[in-house]
Amino acid sequence: MSQKPSKRQANQRKQAQKGLKSLRGQPEMYDEVKQRYTFALTPTARAEIQKMSQQFNLSSSELIERIGRGLVLLVHPPSSSEDV
């Protein structure tokens, strides 16, 4: 049986990928290097993104990366008459 990965605390380093060394400027998981971007979010949206990333055992950055790549799908909730 495979073990479920333990959740790491915010101050812990990410787990190293076996056989790979992290090199600045070199892609690790994808075929391109990540770049820094800035987003403006409400505190509520930030808290929800952090909560979702914890559920997936990912960083917020990696969750957004996977959403952008279509690896994590978003489901639009049914609309209600109050959303108008």
ZAMARGU-4260 file (C-alpha; in steps of 0.2 Angstrom, whole numbers, plus 5000, padded with zeros to 4 digits):
<rodrens>
0) 5000/5000/5000 | 5006/5017/4996 | 5007/5030/5010 | 4998/5046/5009 | 5010/5061/5009
5) 5010/5070/5025 | 5005/5089/5025 | 5020/5100/5027 | 5019/5116/5037 | 5021/5133/5029
10) 5039/5134/5036 | 5045/5117/5029 | 5053/5115/5013 | 5045/5105/4999 | 5050/5087/4997
15) 5064/5084/4985 | 5060/5074/4970 | 5071/5058/4970 | 5085/5059/4958 | 5082/5077/4953
20) 5091/5092/4960 | 5082/5109/4960 | 5092/5121/4949 | 5087/5139/4948 | 5081/5143/4931
25) 5078/5125/4926 | 5060/5118/4925 | 5056/5105/4938 | 5038/5098/4935 | 5034/5106/4919
30) 5043/5110/4903 | 5045/5128/4907 | 5051/5139/4922 | 5039/5147/4933 | 5039/5166/4933
35) 5032/5178/4947 | 5015/5187/4944 | 5005/5198/4956 | 4986/5196/4959 | 4975/5207/4969
40) 4962/5196/4979 | 4950/5200/4993 | 4955/5192/5010 | 4940/5180/5007 | 4946/5174/4990
45) 4964/5172/4997 | 4958/5162/5012 | 4948/5150/5001 | 4962/5147/4989 | 4973/5143/5004
50) 4960/5131/5011 | 4958/5122/4994 | 4977/5121/4992 | 4978/5113/5009 | 4965/5100/5004
55) 4975/5095/4989 | 4991/5096/4999 | 4998/5109/4987 | 5005/5127/4988 | 4993/5140/4982
60) 5005/5144/4968 | 5004/5125/4962 | 4985/5125/4964 | 4983/5140/4952 | 4996/5132/4940
65) 4986/5116/4939 | 4970/5126/4937 | 4978/5135/4923 | 4984/5119/4915 | 4967/5111/4916
70) 4974/5098/4928 | 4961/5104/4942 | 4944/5107/4935 | 4933/5120/4942 | 4914/5117/4943
75) 4903/5132/4942 | 4889/5130/4955 | 4871/5131/4950 | 4865/5149/4949 | 4852/5155/4960
80) 4840/5170/4959 | 4850/5179/4973 | 4866/5180/4962 | 4858/5193/4951
</rodrens>
